[in-house]
């Protein structure tokens, strides 16, 4: 990395941290309708201060902030979001969640790790590049949405309606981070996800439990239906689903073999004796990253208060989730589930879709993938850990599939105890400093790829 650039960042780093703190002081909980417009305006001001051609673009929900700067032969897109998770429970925070307090070499704030630290690191990297190295070697576009934390319900339609505006040669996703051994982590994709709600009703009202002899119990029927979705040895048994799951290539398995996965430390942290099926080694990591999931997230029926209530419930609700790998698309999974339940006499169970996102994957040979690995290695002086995709999900497929753009998660701000979505969320200042240099290096490596 150019020493003039490094010196500039060092000289302005305290100022950069203050800019980050000011940005983190804007509450924006889109699901609660709090601070959306104000934070979009603040985000627009950040990009406009960089000198980017900036617009606040309306969607059916929260607005999208778009900025463009530079005029290189290639175009690099940065995806981020300005909304954050609700800060509750407030009593577990050691400082106010939107005070962005600095202590012990960290910035503590709701959203600082997810995802405002990355927003500011990218802006400040471009600012420092322009101040020390001259014109950007690539055109850079920023897209910063306001609905990521509620499933990005408006983003896909926005992307499809603005294909020309968002056209690019590669995209750096909202971020990545560092593991327990302080190694940089990159990801080449995300799993898809389908969030569903199952509902059934057996009688007009809850009944005295003596009627359980002759009137169906909704809770039992829901339990029986759910028991057909997964076997006791944790295999998904929805008809036709597993048969569609992809078989990893040797290149994809090589990516797994290169991932250091500390099983013992994770078991200790979670206070469990073993993982499902007693798996270890490569089979454990393969199941974690390359297999879909079927998860019961919540069950609601009857009475669960203090004491007893002699009741046979008339209604039951189950919240379930499928995490999806290649060859499994949300609509197909919902169809398979519907047919599976119908075959077993559960036609009366209503399926409600709350959110659905496809999976996304980029080849490690893509120019943006190679550039991210090279840049991380140059900044860290060691090769990063490259995940084929993360076990988590997000709206990456709107870009990788709908736009046909390779997308890579890169950054250095998520440290192993960042506590995103939890009280006392934080980033380390040393990671923030490194993240600025990483982005500038990705720009150079992508231009030269």
Buried (B, 14 or more C-beta within 10 A) or exposed (E): BBEEBBEBBEEBBEEBBEBBBEBBEBBBBBEEEBBBEEBBBBBBEBBBEBEBEBBBBEBEBBBBBBBBBBEBEBBBBBBBBBBBBBBEEEEEBEEBBBBBBBEEEBBBBBBBBBBBBBBBBBBBBBBBBBEBBEEBBBBBBBBBBBBBBBBBBBBBEBBEEBEEBBBBBBBBBBBBBBBEEBBBBBBBBBBBBBBBBBBBBBBEEBBEBEBBEEBBBBBBBBBEBBEBBBEEEEEBEBBEBEEBBEEBEEEBBEBBEEBEBEBEEEEEEEEEEEBEEEBEEEEBBBBBBBBBBBEEEEBBBBEEEEEEEEBBBBBBBBBBBBBBBBEBBBEBBBEBBBEBBEEEEBEBBEBEEEBBBBBBBBBBEBBBBBBBBBBBBBBBEEEBBBBBBBBEBBBBBBBBBBBEBBBBBBBBBBBBEBBBBBBBBBBBBBBBBBBBBBBBBBBBBBBEB
